[in-house]
Amino acid sequence: MPIKKTAMKELKKAGKRHIRNISIISTLRTSAKKLESLILEKKIDEAAKELNKFKSMIDKAAAKKVIHKNLASRRISRFMKKLALASKA
């Protein structure tokens, strides 16, 4: 356990951030799974709407440094590619 008051405060802040980060990551995973299933079911219009929501959420997570910005960009790119291929087929 930390001895100094500031170290104790930082430990408390880190715990709060950890809980927030887990919540955000869980929401992202759920949204990604939903988007994946919509694409596989060929529901292109719904998938496009869900992709916009997903892009917004993942960009916010990257801005808060919950995930790395390159990871966010890569995931968005891959989902855009899958959606484009599904809409052509």
PyMOL commands that place a pseudoatom at each C-alpha (Angstrom):
pseudoatom trace, name=CA, resn=MET, resi=1, chain=A, elem=C, hetatm=0, pos=[0.000, 0.000, 0.000]
pseudoatom trace, name=CA, resn=PRO, resi=2, chain=A, elem=C, hetatm=0, pos=[1.178, 3.517, -0.721]
pseudoatom trace, name=CA, resn=ILE, resi=3, chain=A, elem=C, hetatm=0, pos=[2.382, 5.607, 2.183]
pseudoatom trace, name=CA, resn=LYS, resi=4, chain=A, elem=C, hetatm=0, pos=[2.112, 9.116, 0.742]
pseudoatom trace, name=CA, resn=LYS, resi=5, chain=A, elem=C, hetatm=0, pos=[-1.244, 10.800, 0.367]
pseudoatom trace, name=CA, resn=THR, resi=6, chain=A, elem=C, hetatm=0, pos=[-0.744, 11.601, -3.328]
pseudoatom trace, name=CA, resn=ALA, resi=7, chain=A, elem=C, hetatm=0, pos=[0.208, 8.001, -4.088]
pseudoatom trace, name=CA, resn=MET, resi=8, chain=A, elem=C, hetatm=0, pos=[-2.953, 6.814, -2.331]
pseudoatom trace, name=CA, resn=LYS, resi=9, chain=A, elem=C, hetatm=0, pos=[-5.016, 9.267, -4.396]
pseudoatom trace, name=CA, resn=GLU, resi=10, chain=A, elem=C, hetatm=0, pos=[-3.387, 8.070, -7.636]
pseudoatom trace, name=CA, resn=LEU, resi=11, chain=A, elem=C, hetatm=0, pos=[-4.149, 4.460, -6.698]
pseudoatom trace, name=CA, resn=LYS, resi=12, chain=A, elem=C, hetatm=0, pos=[-7.801, 5.371, -6.158]
pseudoatom trace, name=CA, resn=LYS, resi=13, chain=A, elem=C, hetatm=0, pos=[-7.926, 7.241, -9.492]
pseudoatom trace, name=CA, resn=ALA, resi=14, chain=A, elem=C, hetatm=0, pos=[-6.329, 4.306, -11.302]
pseudoatom trace, name=CA, resn=GLY, resi=15, chain=A, elem=C, hetatm=0, pos=[-8.988, 2.004, -9.877]
pseudoatom trace, name=CA, resn=LYS, resi=16, chain=A, elem=C, hetatm=0, pos=[-11.777, 4.274, -11.100]
pseudoatom trace, name=CA, resn=ARG, resi=17, chain=A, elem=C, hetatm=0, pos=[-10.188, 4.510, -14.553]
pseudoatom trace, name=CA, resn=HIS, resi=18, chain=A, elem=C, hetatm=0, pos=[-9.804, 0.721, -14.664]
pseudoatom trace, name=CA, resn=ILE, resi=19, chain=A, elem=C, hetatm=0, pos=[-13.515, 0.203, -13.984]
pseudoatom trace, name=CA, resn=ARG, resi=20, chain=A, elem=C, hetatm=0, pos=[-14.436, 2.806, -16.633]
pseudoatom trace, name=CA, resn=ASN, resi=21, chain=A, elem=C, hetatm=0, pos=[-12.081, 1.235, -19.183]
pseudoatom trace, name=CA, resn=ILE, resi=22, chain=A, elem=C, hetatm=0, pos=[-13.481, -2.261, -18.620]
pseudoatom trace, name=CA, resn=SER, resi=23, chain=A, elem=C, hetatm=0, pos=[-16.996, -0.936, -19.147]
pseudoatom trace, name=CA, resn=ILE, resi=24, chain=A, elem=C, hetatm=0, pos=[-16.051, 0.842, -22.379]
pseudoatom trace, name=CA, resn=ILE, resi=25, chain=A, elem=C, hetatm=0, pos=[-14.199, -2.194, -23.753]
pseudoatom trace, name=CA, resn=SER, resi=26, chain=A, elem=C, hetatm=0, pos=[-17.150, -4.448, -22.920]
pseudoatom trace, name=CA, resn=THR, resi=27, chain=A, elem=C, hetatm=0, pos=[-19.523, -2.120, -24.768]
pseudoatom trace, name=CA, resn=LEU, resi=28, chain=A, elem=C, hetatm=0, pos=[-17.195, -2.088, -27.780]
pseudoatom trace, name=CA, resn=ARG, resi=29, chain=A, elem=C, hetatm=0, pos=[-17.031, -5.884, -27.872]
pseudoatom trace, name=CA, resn=THR, resi=30, chain=A, elem=C, hetatm=0, pos=[-20.819, -6.170, -27.686]
pseudoatom trace, name=CA, resn=SER, resi=31, chain=A, elem=C, hetatm=0, pos=[-21.262, -3.639, -30.465]
pseudoatom trace, name=CA, resn=ALA, resi=32, chain=A, elem=C, hetatm=0, pos=[-18.656, -5.390, -32.628]
pseudoatom trace, name=CA, resn=LYS, resi=33, chain=A, elem=C, hetatm=0, pos=[-20.405, -8.747, -32.213]
pseudoatom trace, name=CA, resn=LYS, resi=34, chain=A, elem=C, hetatm=0, pos=[-23.754, -7.205, -33.095]
pseudoatom trace, name=CA, resn=LEU, resi=35, chain=A, elem=C, hetatm=0, pos=[-22.253, -5.558, -36.167]
pseudoatom trace, name=CA, resn=GLU, resi=36, chain=A, elem=C, hetatm=0, pos=[-20.606, -8.826, -37.231]
pseudoatom trace, name=CA, resn=SER, resi=37, chain=A, elem=C, hetatm=0, pos=[-23.889, -10.728, -36.948]
pseudoatom trace, name=CA, resn=LEU, resi=38, chain=A, elem=C, hetatm=0, pos=[-25.772, -8.070, -38.936]
pseudoatom trace, name=CA, resn=ILE, resi=39, chain=A, elem=C, hetatm=0, pos=[-23.196, -8.276, -41.710]
pseudoatom trace, name=CA, resn=LEU, resi=40, chain=A, elem=C, hetatm=0, pos=[-23.393, -12.087, -41.793]
pseudoatom trace, name=CA, resn=GLU, resi=41, chain=A, elem=C, hetatm=0, pos=[-27.200, -11.935, -41.933]
pseudoatom trace, name=CA, resn=LYS, resi=42, chain=A, elem=C, hetatm=0, pos=[-26.921, -9.515, -44.900]
pseudoatom trace, name=CA, resn=LYS, resi=43, chain=A, elem=C, hetatm=0, pos=[-28.893, -6.778, -43.129]
pseudoatom trace, name=CA, resn=ILE, resi=44, chain=A, elem=C, hetatm=0, pos=[-26.909, -4.058, -44.849]
pseudoatom trace, name=CA, resn=ASP, resi=45, chain=A, elem=C, hetatm=0, pos=[-28.999, -1.013, -43.839]
pseudoatom trace, name=CA, resn=GLU, resi=46, chain=A, elem=C, hetatm=0, pos=[-29.035, -1.950, -40.158]
pseudoatom trace, name=CA, resn=ALA, resi=47, chain=A, elem=C, hetatm=0, pos=[-25.345, -2.830, -40.303]
pseudoatom trace, name=CA, resn=ALA, resi=48, chain=A, elem=C, hetatm=0, pos=[-24.521, 0.568, -41.813]
pseudoatom trace, name=CA, resn=LYS, resi=49, chain=A, elem=C, hetatm=0, pos=[-26.348, 2.346, -38.978]
pseudoatom trace, name=CA, resn=GLU, resi=50, chain=A, elem=C, hetatm=0, pos=[-24.655, 0.151, -36.384]
pseudoatom trace, name=CA, resn=LEU, resi=51, chain=A, elem=C, hetatm=0, pos=[-21.277, 0.811, -38.027]
pseudoatom trace, name=CA, resn=ASN, resi=52, chain=A, elem=C, hetatm=0, pos=[-21.755, 4.565, -37.588]
pseudoatom trace, name=CA, resn=LYS, resi=53, chain=A, elem=C, hetatm=0, pos=[-22.501, 4.042, -33.890]
pseudoatom trace, name=CA, resn=PHE, resi=54, chain=A, elem=C, hetatm=0, pos=[-19.520, 1.706, -33.573]
pseudoatom trace, name=CA, resn=LYS, resi=55, chain=A, elem=C, hetatm=0, pos=[-17.200, 4.197, -35.275]
pseudoatom trace, name=CA, resn=SER, resi=56, chain=A, elem=C, hetatm=0, pos=[-18.292, 6.917, -32.889]
pseudoatom trace, name=CA, resn=MET, resi=57, chain=A, elem=C, hetatm=0, pos=[-17.829, 4.726, -29.811]
pseudoatom trace, name=CA, resn=ILE, resi=58, chain=A, elem=C, hetatm=0, pos=[-14.453, 3.377, -30.849]
pseudoatom trace, name=CA, resn=ASP, resi=59, chain=A, elem=C, hetatm=0, pos=[-13.140, 6.832, -31.761]
pseudoatom trace, name=CA, resn=LYS, resi=60, chain=A, elem=C, hetatm=0, pos=[-14.181, 8.137, -28.338]
pseudoatom trace, name=CA, resn=ALA, resi=61, chain=A, elem=C, hetatm=0, pos=[-12.439, 5.184, -26.676]
pseudoatom trace, name=CA, resn=ALA, resi=62, chain=A, elem=C, hetatm=0, pos=[-9.272, 5.931, -28.648]
pseudoatom trace, name=CA, resn=ALA, resi=63, chain=A, elem=C, hetatm=0, pos=[-9.484, 9.614, -27.717]
pseudoatom trace, name=CA, resn=LYS, resi=64, chain=A, elem=C, hetatm=0, pos=[-9.695, 8.683, -24.024]
pseudoatom trace, name=CA, resn=LYS, resi=65, chain=A, elem=C, hetatm=0, pos=[-6.749, 6.328, -24.549]
pseudoatom trace, name=CA, resn=VAL, resi=66, chain=A, elem=C, hetatm=0, pos=[-8.765, 3.279, -23.525]
pseudoatom trace, name=CA, resn=ILE, resi=67, chain=A, elem=C, hetatm=0, pos=[-7.544, 1.612, -26.721]
pseudoatom trace, name=CA, resn=HIS, resi=68, chain=A, elem=C, hetatm=0, pos=[-4.775, 2.603, -29.103]
pseudoatom trace, name=CA, resn=LYS, resi=69, chain=A, elem=C, hetatm=0, pos=[-5.727, 4.882, -31.995]
pseudoatom trace, name=CA, resn=ASN, resi=70, chain=A, elem=C, hetatm=0, pos=[-4.270, 2.465, -34.561]
pseudoatom trace, name=CA, resn=LEU, resi=71, chain=A, elem=C, hetatm=0, pos=[-6.380, -0.371, -33.152]
pseudoatom trace, name=CA, resn=ALA, resi=72, chain=A, elem=C, hetatm=0, pos=[-9.475, 1.792, -33.508]
pseudoatom trace, name=CA, resn=SER, resi=73, chain=A, elem=C, hetatm=0, pos=[-8.574, 2.709, -37.073]
pseudoatom trace, name=CA, resn=ARG, resi=74, chain=A, elem=C, hetatm=0, pos=[-7.835, -0.916, -37.986]
pseudoatom trace, name=CA, resn=ARG, resi=75, chain=A, elem=C, hetatm=0, pos=[-11.135, -2.209, -36.589]
pseudoatom trace, name=CA, resn=ILE, resi=76, chain=A, elem=C, hetatm=0, pos=[-13.144, 0.475, -38.368]
pseudoatom trace, name=CA, resn=SER, resi=77, chain=A, elem=C, hetatm=0, pos=[-11.330, -0.271, -41.618]
pseudoatom trace, name=CA, resn=ARG, resi=78, chain=A, elem=C, hetatm=0, pos=[-11.969, -4.007, -41.359]
pseudoatom trace, name=CA, resn=PHE, resi=79, chain=A, elem=C, hetatm=0, pos=[-15.669, -3.563, -40.640]
pseudoatom trace, name=CA, resn=MET, resi=80, chain=A, elem=C, hetatm=0, pos=[-16.006, -1.093, -43.523]
pseudoatom trace, name=CA, resn=LYS, resi=81, chain=A, elem=C, hetatm=0, pos=[-14.364, -3.643, -45.811]
pseudoatom trace, name=CA, resn=LYS, resi=82, chain=A, elem=C, hetatm=0, pos=[-16.655, -6.464, -44.618]
pseudoatom trace, name=CA, resn=LEU, resi=83, chain=A, elem=C, hetatm=0, pos=[-19.728, -4.288, -45.079]
pseudoatom trace, name=CA, resn=ALA, resi=84, chain=A, elem=C, hetatm=0, pos=[-18.643, -3.315, -48.594]
pseudoatom trace, name=CA, resn=LEU, resi=85, chain=A, elem=C, hetatm=0, pos=[-18.081, -6.952, -49.553]
pseudoatom trace, name=CA, resn=ALA, resi=86, chain=A, elem=C, hetatm=0, pos=[-21.427, -7.998, -48.074]
pseudoatom trace, name=CA, resn=SER, resi=87, chain=A, elem=C, hetatm=0, pos=[-23.295, -5.276, -49.940]
pseudoatom trace, name=CA, resn=LYS, resi=88, chain=A, elem=C, hetatm=0, pos=[-21.753, -6.332, -53.263]
pseudoatom trace, name=CA, resn=ALA, resi=89, chain=A, elem=C, hetatm=0, pos=[-22.612, -10.019, -52.820]
for i in range(1, 89): cmd.bond("trace and resi %d" % i, "trace and resi %d" % (i + 1))
show_as sticks, trace
zoom trace
